[in-house]
Amino acid sequence: MIDRMINKIVYSGVAFLLVACTDLTTNPRQSLTPEVALNDVSGYQSVANSMYNRATSFGYYGQTMMIAPEILADNLKTIANTGRYQGEEANSDRDHINIWGLAVYGGINDANLIIEGIDDEEVSGDEDVKSFIKAEAYFMRALFYFDLCRVYGYEPGKEVSGFNLGPIMRLTPTLVASAANEYLSRSTVEEVYEQIESDLLAAIPLVGYAPIGSDGVYYANTGAALTLLARLYLYWGKMAEAEEAASYAMEIMGLLTNGEGLLEADQYVQGFSRAPHPESLFELELRLVDWSDGDGVNNSLNSLVADNEPAAQFIIGASDDLMAAYEEGDVRKNCWSATTREGVEGDVYASRKWTGYKGDFLENLPILRASELYLIRAEARYETNPSGARADINALRSRRGLGAIDNLLSGEALLNRILLERRLEFALEGHRWFDLKRNGKDIPKHDGFLDVPYTDYRILSNIPLDEITLNEKLEQNPGY
């Protein structure tokens, strides 16, 4: 199926993608309002802008989806008693990731509006631009549903006590976005995964190519859609398909088996203070108009995990366990800076990934990075082609200032090595909890906090009580 799909990719889509992106950037990314007229392409561009903007909210990728999956596991720790993320650090009941709300379901509704309406013959505008916007909607709907599945459901084949439900799946728009998840039952994760796959396969031939780290990565593009598809297959346990999708993405994006195409080691830390990130395949662009100065101080990643601004809260740092996991010479360790914090004895570690480099606690959010393709393919290969898996790991390590791993590493030890590389590569990018969960592993903790067994109900997040009260068809996750 991927072979047939990839043959339809429009390699000449570079010019088309750049034109579409230029048109889109003329409109501010703001939430959809009833005044937006959906009778020409500009109205649907506004809907697309709303769709992207929802993903930047503090309750989603703007903060929660980056910090919570790290502190729910063993990568981060609180260093100030403010009440924020302390429950997640202790894995307290109902202190989890909560994205069941307007940011995600509103974004899905935006996507549904586009997919259902933009092809109407009464909608005026350039047909290529209309096609691109529709492809963006497929891509973003896939991302929204993928995140809902991994927060609220077990991956297929990893269910506990047979529980297989995922989010509510709605594929038609509603006039009020907040109603998008009302009065329907939950679909199974398998059903939602099938829809995500369908959406991505629909998007890939239409979005066009954007070079790694170019302005085109602010929008859906071929490399991003293939990477998300490869990630989906990895979570799904479809390893042959994950390897194939990752390999196609690497070929298209010019990522070589020796690691060429990734940043050199001495550029790695600096890469997180550039917009777009030089390894970005898909990046959420934040601008001054997207939040006020007060919002940034109170809620931005920069304020919560870094100390480079006097007004920063700096309440979360790297765990000692994470810092001990870095090898000598690993440039990724330099994404943390030893410092002090009033009330804390000894060193604490502030992030140098999220530094507010655009000013006023503002920065872009790389969601899909090229390095993930090497680790997706390594994990997809570890059982059937361990030498290929080791080669992919070594290619990445060569760009992070490190030598090759043990040439005999295989089996579970090789998988654990891959998960360790993912831990170090994507620290504070929102992967750690999900990497452990999707492999059916217990969640390790730090500093005396108890590990969370995989069979524990806290592996899944709870659906908010007000949603359960509103919709009698909505089944709560076990244990809550």
C-alpha positions in Angstrom: 0.0 0.0 0.0 2.8 2.4 0.8 4.4 1.6 -2.6 1.2 2.6 -4.4 0.9 5.7 -2.2 4.5 6.9 -2.7 4.2 6.6 -6.4 1.5 9.3 -6.3 3.6 11.8 -4.4 3.9 15.0 -6.4 7.7 15.7 -6.3 7.0 18.9 -8.3 4.9 20.1 -5.4 7.7 22.3 -4.1 6.5 25.4 -6.0 2.9 24.6 -5.2 3.6 24.3 -1.5 5.5 27.5 -1.3 2.7 29.4 -3.1 0.1 27.9 -0.7 2.2 28.8 2.3 2.7 32.3 1.1 -1.0 32.8 0.7 -1.7 31.3 4.2 0.7 33.6 6.0 -1.2 36.7 5.0 -3.9 35.8 7.5 -3.4 35.8 11.3 -3.7 32.4 13.0 -6.7 33.0 15.1 -9.6 30.9 16.3 -12.5 30.4 13.8 -15.4 32.8 14.3 -18.9 32.6 12.9 -18.2 35.7 10.8 -15.7 33.7 8.6 -17.4 33.2 5.3 -16.8 29.7 3.8 -17.7 30.7 0.2 -14.1 31.2 -1.0 -10.7 29.8 -0.4 -9.7 32.7 1.9 -12.4 31.6 4.4 -11.0 28.1 4.5 -7.5 29.5 4.9 -8.8 31.1 8.1 -10.2 27.8 9.3 -6.8 26.2 8.6 -5.1 28.9 10.5 -7.4 28.3 13.4 -6.6 24.5 13.2 -2.9 25.1 13.5 -3.3 27.7 16.2 -5.3 25.4 18.5 -2.3 23.0 18.6 -0.1 25.8 20.1 -2.3 26.3 23.2 -0.7 25.9 26.6 -3.0 23.0 27.3 -1.7 21.1 24.2 1.8 21.5 22.5 2.4 24.9 23.9 3.2 23.3 27.3 1.2 20.2 28.4 2.2 17.7 25.7 5.9 18.6 26.1 6.2 18.6 29.9 3.6 16.1 31.2 4.9 13.0 29.4 8.4 13.7 30.7 7.5 14.4 34.4 5.0 11.5 34.5 8.0 9.3 33.9 11.6 9.8 34.9 13.0 12.7 32.9 11.9 15.8 34.9 11.4 16.8 38.5 9.8 19.8 40.2 12.2 22.1 42.0 9.7 24.6 43.4 6.5 24.0 45.3 4.0 25.9 43.2 1.4 23.1 42.9 2.1 22.8 39.2 3.1 19.3 37.9 3.6 18.0 41.4 0.7 15.7 41.1 2.0 14.4 37.7 5.5 13.9 39.3 3.9 11.7 42.0 1.5 10.1 39.5 -1.4 11.0 41.7 -4.9 10.0 40.9 -6.3 12.1 38.0 -3.1 14.1 37.7 -2.3 13.1 34.1 -2.4 14.6 30.6 -5.7 16.3 29.8 -6.2 17.2 26.2 -9.9 16.2 26.0 -11.1 19.6 25.2 -11.6 22.5 22.8 -8.0 22.7 21.6 -8.0 19.2 20.2 -11.7 18.6 19.4 -12.0 22.2 18.1 -9.1 21.5 15.9 -10.7 18.3 14.6 -13.9 20.3 13.9 -11.9 22.8 11.9 -10.4 20.0 9.9 -13.8 18.4 9.4 -15.2 21.8 8.1 -12.4 22.0 5.5 -12.6 18.3 4.4 -16.4 18.4 4.0 -16.8 21.8 2.4 -13.8 23.0 0.5 -14.4 20.9 -2.6 -17.9 22.4 -3.1 -18.2 23.9 -6.5 -19.6 27.1 -5.1 -16.3 27.7 -3.2 -14.2 30.0 -5.3 -10.5 30.0 -5.5 -7.4 28.4 -6.9 -7.9 24.6 -7.1 -4.3 23.8 -6.1 -4.6 26.0 -3.0 -7.9 24.3 -2.1 -6.3 20.9 -2.6 -3.4 21.8 -0.3 -5.7 23.2 2.4 -7.7 20.0 2.4 -4.5 17.9 2.7 -3.5 20.1 5.7 -6.8 19.2 7.3 -6.2 15.5 6.8 -2.7 15.8 8.3 -3.8 17.8 11.3 -6.9 15.6 12.0 -4.5 12.6 12.0 -2.3 14.3 14.5 -5.2 15.3 16.8 -6.6 11.8 16.8 -3.2 10.2 17.3 -2.6 12.2 20.4 -6.0 11.4 21.8 -5.4 7.7 21.3 -2.1 7.6 23.0 -3.3 9.7 26.0 -6.6 7.9 26.6 -6.2 4.4 25.1 -3.9 1.4 25.0 -2.1 0.7 21.8 -3.5 -2.3 19.9 -2.1 -5.5 21.2 -1.1 -3.9 24.5 -4.6 -3.7 26.1 -5.0 -4.4 29.8 -8.0 -6.6 30.6 -9.2 -6.3 27.0 -10.0 -2.6 27.3 -9.6 -1.2 23.8 -11.5 2.1 23.7 -10.0 5.3 22.3 -11.5 8.8 21.8 -14.8 9.7 20.3 -14.4 9.8 16.5 -16.3 12.4 14.6 -15.7 13.0 10.9 -18.3 15.5 10.1 -18.3 19.2 11.3 -20.6 20.7 13.9 -21.6 24.4 13.9 -20.3 24.7 17.5 -16.8 23.3 17.9 -17.3 22.5 21.6 -20.1 20.1 20.6 -17.8 17.9 18.5 -17.4 15.2 21.2 -20.9 15.2 22.5 -23.4 12.4 22.5 -21.3 9.8 20.8 -19.7 6.6 22.1 -16.0 6.1 22.0 -14.4 4.3 19.1 -11.8 1.6 19.6 -8.2 2.6 19.2 -7.9 0.2 16.2 -10.8 2.0 14.5 -9.2 5.4 15.1 -5.8 4.2 13.9 -7.4 3.0 10.7 -8.9 6.5 10.2 -5.5 8.2 11.0 -3.8 5.9 8.4 -6.5 6.8 5.8 -6.1 10.5 6.5 -2.3 10.5 6.2 -2.5 8.4 3.0 -4.9 11.0 1.6 -2.7 13.9 2.7 0.7 12.6 1.4 0.2 13.0 -2.3 -1.3 16.4 -1.9 0.7 18.4 0.6 3.9 18.8 -1.4 7.6 18.7 -0.4 9.2 21.0 2.1 13.0 20.8 2.7 14.1 20.0 6.3 14.3 23.1 8.4 12.6 25.4 5.7 9.7 27.7 6.2 7.5 25.0 4.6 7.7 22.9 7.7 5.2 25.3 9.4 2.6 23.6 7.3 1.8 20.0 6.5 4.2 18.5 4.0 5.3 15.1 2.6 8.1 14.5 5.0 6.0 15.3 8.0 3.1 13.2 6.9 5.3 10.2 6.2 7.0 10.6 9.5 3.7 10.7 11.4 2.6 7.6 9.4 5.8 5.8 10.4 5.2 6.8 14.0 1.6 5.6 13.8 2.8 2.2 12.5 5.3 1.9 15.3 2.7 2.5 18.0 0.4 0.1 16.1 3.0 -2.6 16.2 3.2 -2.8 12.4 6.9 -2.9 12.2 7.4 -3.7 8.5 5.2 -0.8 7.6 6.9 1.5 10.0 10.3 0.6 8.5 9.0 1.2 5.0 7.4 4.6 5.8 10.5 5.8 7.6 12.8 4.7 4.8 10.7 6.5 2.2 10.7 9.6 4.4 14.4 9.5 4.8 15.0 9.0 1.1 12.7 11.9 0.2 14.2 14.2 2.8 17.8 13.4 1.9 18.7 11.7 5.2 21.6 9.3 4.5 22.5 6.0 6.3 25.6 7.7 7.8 23.5 10.4 9.5 24.2 13.1 6.8 21.3 15.4 6.7 21.2 15.8 10.5 22.9 18.6 12.4 26.6 18.3 13.2 27.3 17.8 16.8 28.6 21.3 17.5 25.3 22.7 16.1 22.9 20.6 18.0 22.2 22.9 21.0 22.1 26.0 18.9 19.5 24.4 16.7 16.9 24.9 19.4 17.3 28.6 19.2 16.6 28.9 15.5 13.3 29.2 13.7 12.6 26.9 12.1 14.7 24.3 13.8 17.2 23.0 11.3 16.0 19.4 11.8 12.2 20.2 11.7 9.9 18.3 9.6 6.8 19.9 11.1 7.0 22.9 13.5 4.3 25.0 15.1 5.1 28.7 14.6 4.4 31.0 17.5 4.2 34.8 17.1 3.9 37.7 19.5 0.2 38.0 18.7 -0.4 34.4 19.8 -0.3 35.2 23.5 0.3 38.1 25.8 3.5 38.8 27.8 1.6 37.6 30.9 0.6 34.4 29.3 4.2 33.7 28.4 5.5 34.3 31.9 2.9 32.2 33.5 2.6 29.3 31.0 5.4 29.1 28.4 7.8 26.3 28.3 10.6 28.8 28.6 9.3 30.2 31.8 8.6 26.8 33.5 11.8 24.9 32.6 14.5 27.6 32.0 16.2 30.3 34.1 17.5 32.6 31.4 14.9 35.3 32.0 14.7 37.1 35.5 10.9 36.8 35.5 10.9 33.1 34.6 9.2 30.8 37.1 11.8 27.9 36.6 9.8 25.3 38.6 10.9 22.2 36.6 14.4 20.8 35.9 16.0 17.6 34.6 16.0 14.7 37.0 19.3 13.5 38.3 18.5 10.1 36.8 18.3 11.7 33.3 21.5 13.6 33.7 23.3 10.5 34.8 22.2 8.7 31.6 24.2 10.9 29.3 27.6 9.6 28.1 30.7 11.7 28.2 30.8 13.7 25.0 27.1 13.5 24.2 26.2 17.0 23.0 22.6 16.4 24.0 23.7 16.8 27.6 24.5 20.4 26.8 20.8 21.1 26.4 20.8 21.3 30.2 22.7 23.8 32.3 23.7 23.3 35.9 22.5 26.2 38.0 20.9 26.8 41.4 17.4 27.5 42.7 16.5 29.2 45.9 15.3 26.7 48.4 17.0 23.7 46.6 20.3 22.3 47.9 22.9 21.6 45.2 22.7 21.9 41.5 19.5 21.9 39.5 19.4 21.6 35.7 17.7 24.2 33.5 16.6 23.6 29.9 18.5 25.1 27.0 16.0 23.6 24.5 13.2 26.1 25.4 14.9 29.4 25.8 12.3 31.9 24.6 14.7 32.9 21.8 12.0 34.9 19.9 11.6 37.2 22.9 8.9 37.5 25.7 9.1 33.8 26.5 8.2 33.0 22.9 9.6 30.3 20.7 8.6 27.8 18.0 7.7 24.2 18.7 9.3 21.5 16.6 6.8 18.6 16.7 8.4 16.2 14.2 12.2 16.2 13.9 14.3 14.3 11.3 16.2 12.4 14.0 13.0 10.5 14.9 13.1 8.7 11.6 16.4 7.0 12.4 15.0 5.8 15.8 11.6 4.8 14.3 13.4 2.7 11.8 15.8 1.2 14.3 13.0 0.1 16.5 11.0 -1.3 13.6 14.1 -3.3 12.7 15.4 -4.5 16.0 13.9 -8.0 15.9 14.2 -8.8 12.2 17.3 -6.8 11.2 19.4 -6.0 14.3 22.4 -4.9 12.3 20.3 -2.4 10.4 18.9 -1.2 13.7 22.4 -0.7 15.1 23.4 1.1 12.0 20.5 3.6 12.4 21.4 4.2 16.0 25.1 4.7 15.2 24.2 7.1 12.4 22.3 9.3 14.9 25.0 9.0 17.5 27.7 10.1 15.1 25.9 13.4 14.8 25.7 13.7 18.6 29.4 13.4 19.3 29.3 9.7 20.2 30.8 6.4 18.9 29.1 3.2 17.9 27.2 0.9 20.3 28.2 -2.7 21.0 28.1 -4.5 17.6 26.6 -7.6 19.2 23.7 -5.8 20.9 20.4 -7.6 20.0 17.0 -8.6 21.4 15.5 -6.8 24.4 18.9 -5.2 25.2 18.8 -3.6 21.7 15.3 -2.4 22.2 16.3 -0.9 25.6 19.2 0.9 23.9 16.9 2.4 21.3 14.5 3.6 24.0 17.5 5.1 25.9 18.5 7.0 22.7 15.0 8.2 22.3 15.0 9.3 26.0 18.2 11.4 25.5 17.3 12.7 22.0 13.8 13.9 22.8 14.1 14.9 26.5 11.5 17.6 27.1 9.9 17.0 23.7 7.0 14.9 25.1 8.0 11.3 24.2 9.2 9.5 27.3 5.9 8.4 28.9 4.5 7.3 25.5 7.7 5.4 24.5 7.4 3.3 27.7 3.7 2.9 27.6 3.4 1.8 24.0 6.0 -1.0 24.7 4.0 -2.2 27.7 6.7 -1.3 30.1 6.4 -0.2 33.7 7.1 3.5 34.1 10.3 4.2 36.1 10.4 7.2 38.5 13.1 9.1 40.3 14.0 10.3 43.8 12.0 7.8 45.7 8.7 8.1 43.7 7.2 4.7 43.1 7.3 3.1 39.7 3.9 2.9 37.9 3.2 -0.7 36.8 1.9 -1.0 33.2 -1.2 -2.7 34.5 -2.0 0.2 36.8 -5.0 2.3 35.8 -2.9 5.5 35.9 -1.3 4.5 32.6 -4.3 6.0 30.9 -5.6 9.5 31.6 -9.1 10.0 32.9 -11.7 11.6 30.8 -12.9 14.9 32.5 -15.9 14.4 34.7 -17.9 17.2 33.1 -17.6 15.4 29.8 -18.9 12.1 31.3 -21.8 14.0 32.9 -22.7 15.7 29.7 -22.6 12.6 27.5 -24.2 9.4 29.0 -22.7 7.4 26.1 -19.2 8.3 27.1 -17.5 5.5 29.0 -14.8 6.5 31.6 -11.4 4.7 31.6 -11.0 1.8 34.0 -10.1 2.7 37.6 -11.6 6.2 37.6 
